[in-house]
């Protein structure tokens, strides 16, 4: 796309269609090329498919996975291997989350207008607030995205969320170092910061800060994750 030459006499195009979405929406940074093509080739009044994307976060209960894959390293047949546990927590898990695991509402934290967004705006820092919907534990935060096609005769939208039909993007799961004990009506607040990795811009460095103040606990933590 960045090297293509249009036929003689064609200076601009009316429509750009691209499937650029990656895990956590922005993994592999393919939207950069779409922005390049938009700025170079799209005619005034032209259309892009999709033209909007929105990212969401929610909290889930996932004790079984935490015990099998994370806490397992605390005592491996009598050996303390917590150094590997730290590595396991740094890399988000891309997998299918079941809808019944969701403990909070699904909070919108980042919106992209693909018709106007710049490359610089794809490194972001956004706040979120999640409302707890049942008494439970939160072992991880889950991120997913939706994409909208608003230039169609009938606008279309699809979701990669846990309650939507399966897609190959699945969901991106960030396991917490310490689980939260939450009650119906509680709020979990936080910030998500996402930047391209300085060495390989196709990779993402993600910071996740969160706070929960309940009747029996006050937890405020921040962790670094690497999507590679």
C-alpha positions as CSV (number, residue, x, y, z in Angstrom):
1,X,0.0,0.0,0.0
2,X,2.8,2.4,0.8
3,X,4.6,1.6,-2.5
4,X,1.7,1.1,-4.9
5,X,1.3,3.4,-8.0
6,X,-2.1,4.3,-9.2
7,X,-3.0,3.9,-12.9
8,X,-2.3,6.9,-15.2
9,X,-4.9,9.6,-14.8
10,X,-6.0,8.4,-11.4
11,X,-4.8,10.7,-8.6
12,X,-7.2,9.7,-5.8
13,X,-9.5,6.9,-4.7
14,X,-13.0,7.1,-3.4
15,X,-12.9,4.1,-1.0
16,X,-10.3,2.5,1.1
17,X,-11.0,-1.0,2.6
18,X,-8.6,-2.5,5.0
19,X,-8.6,-5.3,7.7
20,X,-5.8,-3.8,9.8
21,X,-7.0,-4.7,13.3
22,X,-4.7,-6.7,15.6
23,X,-4.9,-8.2,19.1
24,X,-5.7,-5.4,21.5
25,X,-6.8,-3.6,18.3
26,X,-3.4,-1.9,17.7
27,X,-0.9,-4.8,17.9
28,X,1.4,-4.9,14.9
29,X,0.7,-1.2,14.2
30,X,-1.0,-1.9,10.8
31,X,-3.2,1.1,11.2
32,X,-0.2,3.3,10.5
33,X,-0.2,2.2,6.8
34,X,-4.0,2.8,6.6
35,X,-3.4,6.4,7.8
36,X,-0.6,6.8,5.2
37,X,-2.9,5.6,2.4
38,X,-5.8,7.8,3.6
39,X,-3.6,10.9,3.6
40,X,-2.0,10.1,0.2
41,X,-4.8,8.5,-1.8
42,X,-8.3,9.3,-0.4
43,X,-10.3,11.9,-2.3
44,X,-12.3,14.6,-0.5
45,X,-15.6,13.1,0.6
46,X,-14.3,9.6,0.2
47,X,-15.2,6.7,2.5
48,X,-13.2,4.2,4.6
49,X,-14.3,0.8,5.7
50,X,-14.2,0.5,8.7
51,X,-14.2,4.1,9.8
52,X,-14.5,3.9,13.6
53,X,-13.1,1.6,16.3
54,X,-13.8,1.6,20.0
55,X,-11.9,-0.3,22.8
56,X,-13.5,-1.6,26.0
57,X,-12.4,-3.1,29.3
58,X,-14.1,-5.2,31.9
59,X,-13.2,-7.2,35.0
60,X,-13.5,-11.0,35.1
61,X,-13.4,-13.9,37.7
62,X,-10.8,-16.5,36.6
63,X,-9.5,-18.3,39.7
64,X,-9.0,-21.6,37.8
65,X,-6.6,-20.2,35.3
66,X,-4.7,-18.2,37.9
67,X,-4.2,-21.3,40.0
68,X,-3.2,-23.5,37.1
69,X,-1.0,-21.1,35.1
70,X,0.2,-18.3,37.5
71,X,0.2,-19.4,41.1
72,X,1.5,-22.8,40.0
73,X,5.0,-21.3,39.9
74,X,4.9,-20.5,43.7
75,X,5.6,-24.1,44.5
76,X,6.7,-26.4,41.7
77,X,7.1,-29.8,43.4
78,X,8.7,-28.0,46.3
79,X,10.8,-25.5,44.3
80,X,10.1,-21.7,44.5
81,X,9.9,-20.6,40.8
82,X,8.2,-17.3,41.3
83,X,10.7,-15.7,38.9
84,X,8.8,-17.4,36.1
85,X,5.5,-16.3,37.6
86,X,6.7,-12.7,37.2
87,X,7.4,-13.3,33.5
88,X,4.0,-15.0,33.0
89,X,2.2,-12.0,34.4
90,X,4.0,-9.5,32.1
91,X,2.6,-10.9,28.9
92,X,-1.2,-10.6,28.3
93,X,-3.1,-13.7,27.4
94,X,-4.9,-13.7,24.1
95,X,-7.7,-16.2,24.5
96,X,-11.5,-16.7,24.7
97,X,-13.3,-15.3,27.8
98,X,-16.7,-16.7,28.6
99,X,-19.5,-14.2,29.1
100,X,-20.4,-15.6,32.5
101,X,-16.9,-14.7,33.9
102,X,-17.6,-11.0,33.5
103,X,-18.1,-9.3,36.9
104,X,-18.4,-5.6,35.9
105,X,-19.9,-3.5,33.1
106,X,-17.9,-3.2,29.9
107,X,-16.3,0.3,30.0
108,X,-15.4,2.3,26.9
109,X,-11.9,3.7,27.2
110,X,-10.6,4.6,23.7
111,X,-12.3,5.6,20.5
112,X,-10.7,6.0,17.1
113,X,-12.1,8.0,14.2
114,X,-10.2,6.4,11.3
115,X,-11.1,9.3,9.0
116,X,-9.1,11.8,11.1
117,X,-6.8,10.0,13.5
118,X,-3.0,10.6,13.4
119,X,-0.2,8.1,14.1
120,X,0.8,10.1,17.1
121,X,-2.7,9.7,18.7
122,X,-2.4,5.9,18.6
123,X,-0.1,6.1,21.6
124,X,-2.7,6.8,24.3
125,X,-3.3,7.3,28.0
126,X,-7.0,6.9,29.0
127,X,-8.9,6.6,32.2
128,X,-11.7,4.1,32.8
129,X,-14.4,3.3,35.5
130,X,-16.0,-0.1,35.8
131,X,-19.1,-0.7,37.8
132,X,-19.3,-4.1,39.7
133,X,-22.4,-6.0,38.9
134,X,-22.2,-8.9,41.4
135,X,-20.4,-10.0,44.5
136,X,-17.3,-11.8,43.3
137,X,-13.5,-11.6,42.8
138,X,-11.7,-9.9,39.9
139,X,-8.6,-11.8,38.8
140,X,-8.0,-10.0,35.5
141,X,-9.0,-7.1,33.3
142,X,-10.1,-8.0,29.7
143,X,-9.8,-5.6,26.7
144,X,-11.6,-6.0,23.4
145,X,-12.8,-3.8,20.5
146,X,-15.6,-3.0,18.2
147,X,-15.4,-1.8,14.6
148,X,-18.1,0.3,12.8
149,X,-18.8,0.7,9.1
150,X,-20.8,3.9,9.0
151,X,-20.5,4.8,5.3
152,X,-22.6,1.8,4.3
153,X,-26.2,2.2,3.2
154,X,-27.0,0.4,6.4
155,X,-24.4,1.0,9.0
156,X,-22.8,-2.2,10.4
157,X,-20.8,-3.0,13.5
158,X,-19.1,-6.0,14.9
159,X,-17.7,-6.8,18.3
160,X,-14.8,-8.9,19.5
161,X,-16.2,-9.0,23.1
162,X,-16.7,-12.0,25.3
163,X,-20.5,-11.9,24.8
164,X,-20.2,-11.6,21.0
165,X,-19.7,-14.4,18.4
166,X,-16.2,-15.8,18.3
167,X,-13.6,-14.0,16.2
168,X,-9.9,-14.8,15.7
169,X,-9.0,-11.7,17.7
170,X,-10.5,-13.3,20.8
171,X,-9.9,-11.1,23.8
172,X,-6.8,-9.7,25.5
173,X,-6.5,-10.7,29.2
174,X,-4.4,-8.8,31.7
175,X,-3.9,-10.8,34.9
176,X,-3.7,-8.8,38.1
177,X,-0.9,-9.5,40.6
178,X,-3.4,-9.4,43.4
179,X,-7.1,-10.2,42.9
180,X,-9.9,-7.8,44.0
181,X,-12.7,-8.7,46.3
182,X,-15.7,-6.7,45.0
183,X,-19.3,-6.2,45.9
184,X,-22.3,-5.2,43.7
185,X,-22.2,-1.5,43.1
186,X,-18.5,-1.0,43.8
187,X,-16.4,1.0,41.3
188,X,-13.0,0.0,40.0
189,X,-11.1,3.0,38.4
190,X,-7.9,3.1,36.5
191,X,-5.8,4.1,33.6
192,X,-4.5,2.3,30.5
193,X,-1.4,3.6,28.8
194,X,-0.4,2.1,25.5
195,X,2.8,2.9,23.5
196,X,4.6,1.3,20.6
197,X,7.8,-0.4,21.7
198,X,10.8,1.7,21.0
199,X,12.8,-1.2,19.5
200,X,10.0,-2.8,17.5
201,X,7.0,-0.5,16.8
202,X,4.8,-3.5,15.9
203,X,4.9,-4.5,19.6
204,X,3.1,-2.7,22.4
205,X,4.1,-1.6,25.9
206,X,1.0,-1.3,28.1
207,X,0.7,0.1,31.6
208,X,-2.4,-0.7,33.7
209,X,-3.2,1.1,36.9
210,X,-6.3,0.3,38.9
211,X,-7.9,1.2,42.2
212,X,-10.6,-0.5,44.3
213,X,-11.9,0.8,47.6
214,X,-14.4,-1.5,49.2
215,X,-15.6,-2.1,52.7
216,X,-12.9,-4.7,53.4
217,X,-10.0,-3.6,51.1
218,X,-8.2,-0.7,49.5
219,X,-6.0,-1.8,46.6
220,X,-4.2,0.6,44.3
221,X,-1.6,-0.9,42.0
222,X,0.1,-0.4,38.7
223,X,1.7,-3.0,36.4
224,X,3.5,-3.1,33.2
225,X,2.6,-5.5,30.3
226,X,4.3,-6.3,27.0
227,X,2.3,-7.5,24.0
228,X,4.8,-9.3,21.8
